Amino acid sequence: MGGLAGCSLYSRSFQVPASMRGRMVRLVFQGSNYFTDVWVNGQYIGYHEGGFTPFVFDVTPHLRYGGENTIVVRVDNVPWSTTKAVVPYAKCDWWNYGGLYREVYLEAVDTLNIARVDVLPLSAGGAEACIEVRVAVHNYGSRKRSFSLWVQVFETKVKVENMLSPEPAAIADLDRPLLPEEACRELEVGPGGVVVSVFDIVAGMRAWSPSRPTLYVARARLVEEGALVDEFYTQFGVRVVEVKECRLTLNGEEVFLKGVARHEDYPEKGRALSIADIYRDLLIIKEMNANWVRTAHYTNHPYTYILTDRLGLLVWEEIPVYWFDGEAFKIQAERRIAEQMLLEMIYRDYNRPSIIVWGLANECSSRSERIRYLRRQAELARIVDPTRLVAQAARWDLDDDTWLEAGLDLIGVNAYFGVFYGDLEDLDSQLDLLHERFPEAPILVTEFGLWFEGVGEDAQAEYFK
């Protein structure tokens, strides 16, 4: 609901087959803005705060198997500028769509199931490319379970016919496994427990890059007493992103980023986009000869990053810590909602090779509080994911050293010369001055553009020359 401030109430009745009794049933939300409360058959299940990352409720004990069920969802979209406790809180320059705007669905699995498969590239591609595959298995049942865990890696065939399928299995070439034999572990897990098994895999894998976005699919299978209990597919790529001597490098080679910032918005649809809508935008960006997208200023639909993997577009993905001041940072130090959002974003998109930067903030003030926030978030991101860079997008200020004091990997600056300050021709010389001030870091211009008010097509054409 475009710009809706206040509460939306949703109700849905449905049948649950009796055959689902004994399985674990999860209620999955891909996106709901902002406070979400959930009831199932009159019982309060829980709540989630945040508008752009997924969340899940275990509704197993609350369903009527073989009968009718009702889910009620209340979504409260707090008006911007009401309180600094929410993220974002300021009046941002995008539509504040409230309510349910991404998929909501039930997911039924065995009580012994694969929760996630994380693929960590330890080297760039080559004859002996190294990856670490971590498989987390949960036992939600009341008895100990013994099982075999099998892992295999496949090459992929990304074609027009399967490009828009979000399922990794749809692009996997199951006739071309990389491992001569599936890796296998014999494991057991107690009731209510979790086991994480790590597989170190060395195989011939080509590096992922914008010019050659080579992907692979990892498959984990959980087998108990000869029967397949669960299987999990995930697409991934092998690539290494680093900063070397003030240069941004991908797979050991310097890369120059040319790109745009993209909002998740469409006429008549708002933020409730289909995968075809997202693909249309990304294809236009790719055809512009761009190699980089900033998915500003929030975590976009998961389909976005599945497609940037397949199309070969590098990505800066971020959380909506936008125009924060010192008071807002102090509140977040207590509430930790921005921290929650960061973790939800990283865990959701862990296996996306196209994402090379986690964005922590945009155009925020308060030097001391911002440094504390950025340092804490950067440390957290690196603990969970050591393979990507962390950065902020700052207002233009030659003396802003918050990125350095917080230990970020590069300088991200929004540049509006000729729009809000200075002349367009000043940009080159100002970038030179910024490099002289901080010669040790790459510089990314994370925003540029033309404010639409009072100008038209001719002014835009002249500006973008």
C-alpha distance (Angstrom), angle and dihedral (degrees) to the residues before:
residue distance angle dihedral
M1 . . .
G2 3.79 . .
G3 3.77 112.2 .
L4 3.81 92.4 -18.2
A5 3.80 111.4 163.9
G6 3.77 116.5 -168.3
C7 3.79 134.9 28.0
S8 3.78 131.7 -21.5
L9 3.80 119.8 -169.3
Y10 3.80 123.6 -155.4
S11 3.81 130.3 -175.3
R12 3.79 129.2 -175.8
S13 3.81 129.8 176.8
F14 3.80 122.2 -161.5
Q15 3.79 144.4 154.8
V16 3.81 122.9 -103.4
P17 3.83 113.2 -155.4
A18 3.80 116.2 -120.9
S19 3.82 87.1 -127.8
M20 3.82 89.3 71.9
R21 3.80 91.9 66.4
G22 3.80 109.6 115.1
R23 3.79 93.6 28.4
M24 3.79 126.9 101.6
V25 3.81 112.9 -107.3
R26 3.79 121.1 -161.0
L27 3.79 128.0 -168.0
V28 3.82 107.1 -143.0
F29 3.82 126.5 -160.8
Q30 3.80 116.9 -170.5
G31 3.81 94.2 -173.5
S32 3.81 136.6 -5.4
N33 3.79 125.4 161.3
Y34 3.04 120.8 -115.4
F35 3.85 131.3 -33.6
T36 3.81 109.8 9.0
D37 3.83 124.2 -166.0
V38 3.81 120.9 -175.2
W39 3.81 133.8 -159.8
V40 3.81 125.9 -176.8
N41 3.80 117.4 -164.1
G42 3.78 90.0 -18.3
Q43 3.81 95.3 -50.8
Y44 3.81 119.1 117.6
I45 3.81 108.5 -122.3
G46 3.80 103.8 -179.5
Y47 3.78 145.8 -86.6
H48 3.79 142.0 -100.9
E49 3.79 131.6 -155.0
G50 3.79 122.3 -147.7
G51 3.77 137.2 59.1
F52 3.81 109.5 -130.2
T53 3.81 112.1 40.5
P54 3.82 131.3 71.4
F55 3.79 127.7 -104.7
V56 3.79 136.2 -176.8
F57 3.82 138.1 -151.7
D58 3.80 126.1 -159.7
V59 3.82 102.6 -130.4
T60 3.82 96.9 168.8
P61 3.82 97.7 117.1
H62 3.80 94.2 42.4
L63 3.81 100.7 58.5
R64 3.79 129.0 96.2
Y65 3.81 104.6 -133.7
G66 3.78 112.7 -146.1
G67 3.80 90.7 13.0
E68 3.78 145.4 75.0
N69 3.80 120.9 -68.2
T70 3.78 133.2 -171.0
I71 3.79 127.5 -152.9
V72 3.80 119.2 -164.8
V73 3.81 120.8 -167.8
R74 3.79 126.8 -172.2
V75 3.80 117.5 -166.4
D76 3.80 118.8 -169.7
N77 3.79 114.0 -165.2
V78 3.79 105.6 -164.1
P79 3.84 111.5 -142.8
W80 3.79 111.9 -109.9
S81 3.82 115.1 -103.9
T82 3.82 90.7 27.5
T83 3.80 95.0 103.4
K84 3.80 136.4 -3.6
A85 3.81 90.7 -139.3
V86 3.82 94.5 84.8
V87 3.82 128.1 74.3
P88 2.99 111.5 -98.9
Y89 3.79 102.3 17.5
A90 3.82 104.2 163.3
K91 3.79 125.6 84.0
C92 3.78 96.1 -91.6
D93 3.78 126.9 -161.6
W94 3.80 95.5 -108.9
W95 3.80 134.4 69.9
N96 3.79 115.2 -80.6
Y97 3.80 97.0 -137.7
G98 3.79 110.6 -168.3
G99 3.79 133.0 -159.8
L100 3.81 131.0 24.7
Y101 3.79 109.9 -19.5
R102 3.81 103.7 153.2
E103 3.80 133.3 52.1
V104 3.81 122.5 -58.6
Y105 3.80 117.9 -170.1
L106 3.80 147.3 148.7
E107 3.78 120.1 -109.8
A108 3.82 121.3 -163.9
V109 3.83 120.4 -161.3
D110 3.78 139.0 158.9
T111 3.80 114.2 -84.1
L112 3.81 84.3 -113.5
N113 3.79 104.7 59.6
I114 3.79 147.0 147.4
A115 3.80 107.2 -101.2
R116 3.79 97.9 -172.5
V117 3.81 144.8 -20.4
D118 3.80 116.9 -144.3
V119 3.80 121.7 -167.1
L120 3.80 116.1 -158.6
P121 3.84 115.5 -167.9
L122 3.81 108.4 -142.5
S123 3.80 95.6 -178.3
A124 3.77 141.1 10.2
G125 3.78 119.3 -91.1
G126 3.77 123.6 -70.2
A127 3.79 144.3 112.4
E128 3.81 89.9 -55.5
A129 3.78 103.3 29.3
C130 3.79 112.6 168.8
I131 3.79 127.3 -140.9
E132 3.78 133.8 168.8
V133 3.81 115.9 -142.5
R134 3.80 115.2 -161.3
V135 3.79 117.3 -167.2
A136 3.81 120.7 -168.8
V137 3.81 116.3 -158.9
H138 3.82 120.9 -170.4
N139 3.78 127.2 -161.4
Y140 3.79 109.2 -156.5
G141 3.80 92.3 170.5
S142 3.80 131.6 97.1
R143 3.81 98.7 -112.8
K144 3.78 137.7 59.3
R145 3.81 114.2 -94.9
S146 3.81 128.6 -155.3
F147 3.80 118.8 -161.2
S148 3.80 148.4 151.4
L149 3.80 119.4 -109.0
W150 3.80 115.4 -154.7
V151 3.82 125.8 -169.5
Q152 3.81 128.0 -169.3
V153 3.81 133.7 167.7
F154 3.80 123.5 -144.9
E155 3.76 136.5 -167.4
T156 3.80 116.1 -120.3
K157 3.77 140.3 -128.7
V158 3.80 110.0 -152.0
K159 3.80 108.2 -172.4
V160 3.78 138.3 158.3
E161 3.80 88.7 -96.2
N162 3.82 95.4 57.5
M163 3.82 102.4 25.2
L164 3.81 92.7 101.3
S165 3.79 96.5 44.5
P166 3.81 107.7 107.7
E167 3.81 91.0 -158.8
P168 3.82 113.6 100.1
A169 3.80 90.3 -150.5
A170 3.82 88.4 64.3
I171 3.82 92.1 66.3
A172 3.81 97.7 36.9
D173 3.80 116.2 110.9
L174 3.79 96.8 -142.9
D175 3.81 90.2 -174.1
R176 3.82 91.0 63.6
P177 3.82 110.2 58.9
L178 3.79 115.8 173.3
L179 3.79 96.1 -147.2
P180 3.81 117.8 67.0
E181 3.79 87.2 -141.6
E182 3.79 130.6 18.3
A183 3.79 114.1 -102.1
C184 3.80 109.4 -116.1
R185 3.80 138.3 -168.1
E186 3.81 129.4 -175.3
L187 3.79 107.6 -139.4
E188 3.77 143.8 164.7
V189 3.78 133.2 -160.5
G190 3.78 130.5 -167.7
P191 3.81 126.5 -127.3
G192 3.78 111.4 -66.4
G193 3.79 90.7 6.5
V194 3.77 137.2 124.3
V195 3.78 131.7 -147.1
V196 3.81 125.6 -164.2
S197 3.79 115.7 -157.8
V198 3.80 120.9 -166.2
F199 3.80 121.8 -151.6
D200 3.81 119.1 -167.6
I201 3.79 107.4 -153.2
V202 3.80 127.3 -171.0
A203 3.80 116.3 -173.0
G204 3.77 142.6 135.9
M205 3.82 105.0 -80.0
R206 3.78 129.0 160.9
A207 3.80 118.3 -129.1
W208 3.80 119.4 -104.2
S209 3.82 115.1 -122.1
P210 3.83 138.0 151.9
S211 3.80 90.8 -101.6
R212 3.80 92.6 47.4
P213 3.81 111.7 20.0
T214 3.79 97.2 -170.9
L215 3.78 112.4 -178.0
Y216 3.78 135.3 -170.8
V217 3.78 132.9 -165.9
A218 3.79 123.4 -135.2
R219 3.79 117.5 -155.0
A220 3.79 125.4 -163.2
R221 3.80 119.5 -168.9
L222 3.79 126.5 -167.9
V223 3.82 113.4 -153.5
E224 3.81 125.1 -175.2
E225 3.82 121.4 -175.1
G226 3.80 90.7 -17.3
A227 3.83 94.7 -52.0
L228 3.81 125.2 111.8
V229 3.81 106.7 -118.7
D230 3.80 101.0 173.4
E231 3.80 141.3 -12.2
F232 3.78 132.1 -165.2
Y233 3.82 129.6 -162.7
T234 3.81 126.3 -166.6
Q235 3.80 132.0 174.9
F236 3.80 118.1 -134.6
G237 3.77 142.9 160.8
V238 3.78 134.7 -145.7
R239 3.78 114.3 -120.4
V240 3.80 140.6 132.2
V241 3.81 122.4 -144.7
E242 3.82 118.8 -167.7
V243 3.79 144.9 154.8
K244 3.81 111.7 -121.0
E245 3.79 121.6 178.1
C246 3.82 93.0 -24.4
R247 3.80 91.7 -47.1
L248 3.77 126.6 115.8
T249 3.79 107.7 -132.9
L250 3.78 134.0 -169.0
N251 3.79 116.2 -162.8
G252 3.80 89.1 -12.3
E253 3.81 95.7 -53.6
E254 3.80 126.8 104.8
V255 3.80 113.3 -106.2
F256 3.80 126.8 -161.4
L257 3.79 112.4 -152.1
K258 3.80 120.3 -138.7
G259 3.74 114.4 175.9
V260 3.77 156.1 111.2
A261 3.77 140.4 -108.2
R262 3.80 112.3 -116.0
H263 3.79 129.0 -159.5
E264 3.80 120.0 -151.2
D265 3.80 97.9 -121.0
Y266 3.80 137.7 117.1
P267 3.81 135.0 -177.9
E268 3.81 111.2 -93.8
K269 3.82 91.5 0.5
G270 3.77 103.9 60.5
R271 3.78 108.5 -169.7
A272 3.83 95.3 -23.2
L273 3.79 93.9 99.9
S274 3.79 131.4 166.6
I275 3.78 122.7 -133.7
A276 3.82 87.5 -107.2
D277 3.82 90.6 57.2
I278 3.79 91.4 50.8
Y279 3.79 92.2 46.4
R280 3.81 91.1 51.5
D281 3.81 91.4 56.5
L282 3.79 94.5 44.8
L283 3.78 92.8 47.5
I284 3.82 90.1 54.5
I285 3.81 89.5 50.9
K286 3.81 91.1 49.1
E287 3.81 91.2 48.6
M288 3.84 88.7 53.2
N289 3.81 85.9 67.0
A290 3.80 90.2 -111.7
N291 3.79 119.2 147.1
W292 3.81 100.1 -172.6
V293 3.81 137.8 57.7
R294 3.78 128.5 -170.8
T295 3.81 106.1 -155.1
A296 3.76 93.2 -148.5
H297 2.95 133.7 -129.6
Y298 3.79 106.5 -16.8
T299 3.77 142.3 19.6
N300 3.82 106.9 -67.8
H301 3.79 128.2 -146.5
P302 3.83 112.5 -63.3
Y303 3.81 89.4 -118.4
T304 3.81 88.2 67.1
Y305 3.78 93.3 66.2
I306 3.80 95.1 39.8
L307 3.80 86.0 58.7
T308 3.82 96.7 43.7
D309 3.81 86.2 55.0
R310 3.79 90.7 54.0
L311 3.81 97.6 40.5
G312 3.80 96.2 44.5
L313 3.82 103.2 -115.2
L314 3.80 120.7 147.5
V315 3.80 114.0 -133.9
W316 3.79 141.4 -150.0
E317 3.83 105.2 -161.2
E318 3.79 121.4 -171.0
I319 3.78 149.6 176.4
P320 3.84 120.3 -118.6
V321 3.81 99.5 -102.9
Y322 3.77 90.4 143.0
W323 3.83 129.6 170.1
F324 3.81 92.4 -14.7
D325 3.79 119.7 174.8
G326 3.79 129.7 -159.6
E327 3.79 94.7 -85.2
A328 3.80 91.9 52.3
F329 3.81 91.5 50.0
K330 3.81 90.1 51.1
I331 3.80 90.0 52.0
Q332 3.80 90.5 50.7
A333 3.80 90.4 50.7
E334 3.82 84.9 63.9
R335 3.80 103.5 33.0
R336 3.85 97.9 37.4
I337 3.82 94.0 -159.2
A338 3.81 91.1 136.5
E339 3.80 87.2 52.7
Q340 3.81 90.1 51.6
M341 3.81 90.6 49.5
L342 3.80 91.6 50.3
L343 3.80 92.2 52.0
E344 3.80 92.9 45.9
M345 3.81 90.2 50.9
I346 3.80 95.1 47.4
Y347 3.79 95.4 45.3
R348 3.81 92.0 47.3
D349 3.81 95.1 50.3
Y350 3.80 100.5 29.4
N351 3.81 95.0 123.9
R352 3.81 98.4 46.8
P353 3.85 107.6 113.2
S354 3.80 91.8 -169.4
I355 3.82 91.2 67.6
I356 3.80 108.4 84.9
V357 3.84 102.7 157.8
W358 3.79 132.3 46.4
G359 3.82 107.3 -150.9
L360 3.80 113.9 -145.3
A361 3.81 104.2 -177.8
N362 3.79 145.9 -3.9
E363 3.83 127.4 -138.4
C364 3.79 96.1 -26.9
S365 3.80 127.4 165.8
S366 3.85 135.1 -150.9
R367 3.78 108.2 79.2
S368 3.82 100.4 -149.6
E369 3.81 98.2 41.8
R370 3.79 91.8 41.8
I371 3.81 91.3 53.2
R372 3.81 90.9 51.1
Y373 3.79 91.2 49.5
L374 3.82 95.2 45.2
R375 3.80 93.1 46.7
R376 3.80 92.4 50.7
Q377 3.81 93.6 46.8
A378 3.81 93.6 45.0
E379 3.79 91.7 51.9
L380 3.79 90.9 49.2
A381 3.81 93.3 48.5
R382 3.80 92.2 50.5
I383 3.80 92.9 49.5
V384 3.79 91.1 54.6
D385 3.81 97.4 35.1
P386 3.82 120.2 17.4
T387 3.82 93.5 173.6
R388 3.80 100.7 76.5
L389 3.80 138.8 60.4
V390 3.80 124.4 -112.3
A391 3.81 124.9 -144.7
Q392 3.78 148.1 147.1
A393 3.79 131.4 -129.6
A394 3.80 105.4 -127.4
R395 3.78 134.9 -172.5
W396 3.79 113.9 -99.8
D397 3.81 108.5 -82.4
L398 3.80 122.8 142.1
D399 3.80 90.6 -153.8
D400 3.82 97.2 49.7
D401 3.80 104.8 119.3
T402 3.81 97.1 162.1
W403 3.81 90.6 113.1
L404 3.82 89.5 57.2
E405 3.80 96.2 44.5
A406 3.81 90.8 48.1
G407 3.80 92.5 49.4
L408 3.80 97.1 -117.4
D409 3.80 120.7 164.5
L410 3.79 101.9 -123.8
I411 3.80 146.2 0.8
G412 3.79 115.9 -93.4
V413 3.82 115.3 -173.4
N414 3.78 134.8 173.0
A415 3.79 110.6 -136.0
Y416 3.82 122.4 -159.9
F417 3.79 102.0 162.8
G418 3.77 110.2 162.8
V419 3.80 91.0 20.2
F420 3.81 110.4 61.5
Y421 3.81 98.9 2.2
G422 3.81 142.7 3.5
D423 3.79 124.9 -2.8
L424 3.78 128.3 -59.2
E425 3.81 89.1 -116.9
D426 3.83 89.4 62.0
L427 3.80 93.2 71.4
D428 3.81 97.4 83.5
S429 3.80 94.9 49.4
Q430 3.80 92.3 43.2
L431 3.80 91.3 52.5
D432 3.80 88.6 51.4
L433 3.80 90.1 52.2
L434 3.79 91.2 48.4
H435 3.81 90.5 51.7
E436 3.82 90.6 49.1
R437 3.80 88.9 51.8
F438 3.83 93.6 49.2
P439 3.82 108.1 19.3
E440 3.82 93.2 164.0
A441 3.82 98.5 68.2
P442 3.80 138.9 64.5
I443 3.81 114.5 -115.8
L444 3.80 121.6 -138.5
V445 3.79 120.8 -171.1
T446 3.79 96.1 -141.5
E447 3.83 97.1 -175.2
F448 3.77 138.2 18.9
G449 3.76 131.3 154.3
L450 3.76 147.6 111.3
W451 3.78 126.1 -76.7
F452 3.79 105.6 -122.5
E453 3.80 98.3 -143.9
G454 3.80 112.6 108.6
V455 3.80 97.1 -3.1
G456 3.77 135.1 91.3
E457 3.79 144.7 -165.5
D458 3.81 94.8 -62.4
A459 3.80 93.2 53.7
Q460 3.79 91.4 47.5
A461 3.79 92.5 49.8
E462 3.81 90.8 50.7
Y463 3.81 92.5 47.2
F464 3.80 95.1 50.3
K465 3.83 93.5 49.9
